[in-house]
Amino acid sequence: SQTIHQWPATLVQPVGSPLSLECTVEGTSNPNLYWYRQAAGRGLQLLFYSVGIGQISSEVPQNLSASRPQDRQFILSSKKLLLSDSGFYLCAWSVRLGTDYGYTFGSGTRLTVV
Amino acid sequence: AQTVTQSQPEMSVQEAETVTLSCTYDTSESDYYLFWYKQPPSRQMILVIRQEAYKQQNATENRFSVNFQKAAKSFSLKISDSQLGDAAMYFCVNFGNEKLTFGTGTRLTIIP
């Protein structure tokens, strides 16, 4: 079965420090991978998605970047965090199964920038 | 571009009663899926129910059912026999062109 691992679960970082959040998927190959951010009390906003190794699409201009060094690994990074980067970050994957889609979220990372 | 609108920021229902959450969407895709996700305080996203746009029959999962009106671009969720564990934030979601688009959510409170 497919599983998705996201870490860390909680992170407190000072303004100006770097960021690296990692997401890995098991049990599937060539998935689409996604990073979402959820501000307090709001829906999810798509930040980045990737349809293959090294292929990254950015949905919203911001202080963050994403990379996909391996098929089942997706990394969210920042060189210098801003206060506005605080939020709940979710990784997700999707895979087409014939005419159907599988879609699963990770457990999320709560990032607080202080 | 895809948009999803949930016009009810908060709803409440008496335990064991029925409640309907509203959702409208807009998309230029001909092939898409619609979901309702539940997010409890743990913030884990939990799939409640899904509907393929090409299927006319409304999806049903135990106490959860949808009213999918494709021409009107409406996708409401009905929860029957509400239980305390149903309390959560509910998101209507459109999946098309490889991306999920979320509504702003409806916070559902269950009154014992």
Chai-1 contact restraints between the chains, C-beta under 6 A:
chainA,res_idxA,chainB,res_idxB,connection_type,confidence,min_distance_angstrom,max_distance_angstrom,comment,restraint_id
A,N32,B,E98,contact,1.0,0.0,6.0,A-B,restraint_1
A,G43,B,F91,contact,1.0,0.0,6.0,A-B,restraint_2
A,G43,B,F102,contact,1.0,0.0,6.0,A-B,restraint_3
A,G43,B,G103,contact,1.0,0.0,6.0,A-B,restraint_4
A,G43,B,T104,contact,1.0,0.0,6.0,A-B,restraint_5
A,G43,B,G105,contact,1.0,0.0,6.0,A-B,restraint_6
A,L44,B,F102,contact,1.0,0.0,6.0,A-B,restraint_7
A,L46,B,K99,contact,1.0,0.0,6.0,A-B,restraint_8
A,F88,B,R43,contact,1.0,0.0,6.0,A-B,restraint_9
A,F105,B,M45,contact,1.0,0.0,6.0,A-B,restraint_10
A,S107,B,Q44,contact,1.0,0.0,6.0,A-B,restraint_11
A,G108,B,R43,contact,1.0,0.0,6.0,A-B,restraint_12
